[in-house]
Amino acid sequence: MYISEYDGNIKMTIGKQNADLQIRRLNNNAQPFYILLGADEKVLVSPVAYDKDVSNFVEFLDAGIERYDELY
């Protein structure tokens, strides 16, 4: 449980805490919303929202792997 820096409300559940984190760090509250973070918790590639196209998601993952390998 913690008090949100974004809206000042108490966040009791993990879901509310995760939504708050997403709003504060990424200015977005879409679900599902895919984010790839590096070891330092920085965003590796642009996040993506839900997309039924499997090849788009694979491209997103591959781009994340490539960026991770560049940085770490």
C-alpha positions as CSV (number, residue, x, y, z in Angstrom):
1,M,0.0,0.0,0.0
2,Y,1.2,3.5,-0.8
3,I,0.0,7.0,-1.6
4,S,0.2,7.9,-5.3
5,E,2.4,10.8,-6.3
6,Y,0.1,11.2,-9.4
7,D,-3.3,11.6,-7.8
8,G,-2.7,11.5,-4.0
9,N,-4.9,8.5,-3.5
10,I,-4.0,5.3,-1.5
11,K,-3.2,2.4,-3.8
12,M,-4.1,-0.8,-1.9
13,T,-4.0,-3.5,-4.6
14,I,-1.2,-4.6,-6.8
15,G,-3.3,-3.8,-9.9
16,K,-3.9,-0.2,-8.8
17,Q,-0.2,0.1,-7.9
18,N,0.8,-1.1,-11.3
19,A,-1.7,1.1,-13.1
20,D,-0.3,4.1,-11.1
21,L,3.2,3.2,-12.1
22,Q,2.3,2.9,-15.7
23,I,0.6,6.4,-15.6
24,R,3.5,8.0,-13.8
25,R,6.3,6.6,-15.9
26,L,4.7,6.2,-19.3
27,N,1.7,8.6,-19.4
28,N,-0.5,5.7,-20.4
29,N,-3.0,3.3,-18.8
30,A,-3.8,1.0,-21.6
31,Q,-4.2,-2.7,-20.9
32,P,-2.5,-4.8,-22.1
33,F,0.5,-2.5,-22.7
34,Y,3.8,-4.1,-23.3
35,I,7.0,-2.5,-22.0
36,L,10.5,-3.9,-22.2
37,L,12.8,-2.6,-19.5
38,G,16.6,-2.9,-19.2
39,A,18.6,-3.8,-16.0
40,D,18.5,-0.2,-15.0
41,E,14.6,-0.1,-15.4
42,K,14.9,2.2,-18.5
43,V,12.6,1.6,-21.4
44,L,14.5,-0.3,-24.1
45,V,12.1,0.3,-27.1
46,S,8.8,2.2,-27.5
47,P,6.0,0.4,-25.7
48,V,3.2,-1.2,-27.6
49,A,-0.5,-1.7,-26.9
50,Y,-2.4,-4.9,-27.8
51,D,-2.1,-6.0,-31.4
52,K,-3.4,-9.4,-32.6
53,D,-0.7,-9.5,-35.3
54,V,1.9,-12.0,-34.0
55,S,4.6,-10.8,-36.3
56,N,4.4,-7.3,-34.9
57,F,4.8,-8.6,-31.4
58,V,7.8,-10.7,-32.5
59,E,9.4,-7.6,-34.1
60,F,8.8,-5.7,-30.8
61,L,10.5,-8.4,-28.8
62,D,13.4,-8.7,-31.3
63,A,14.0,-4.9,-31.2
64,G,14.1,-5.2,-27.4
65,I,16.7,-7.9,-27.5
66,E,18.8,-6.0,-30.0
67,R,18.6,-2.8,-27.8
68,Y,19.4,-4.8,-24.7
69,D,22.5,-6.3,-26.3
70,E,23.6,-2.8,-27.4
71,L,23.3,-1.4,-23.9
72,Y,24.4,-4.3,-21.7
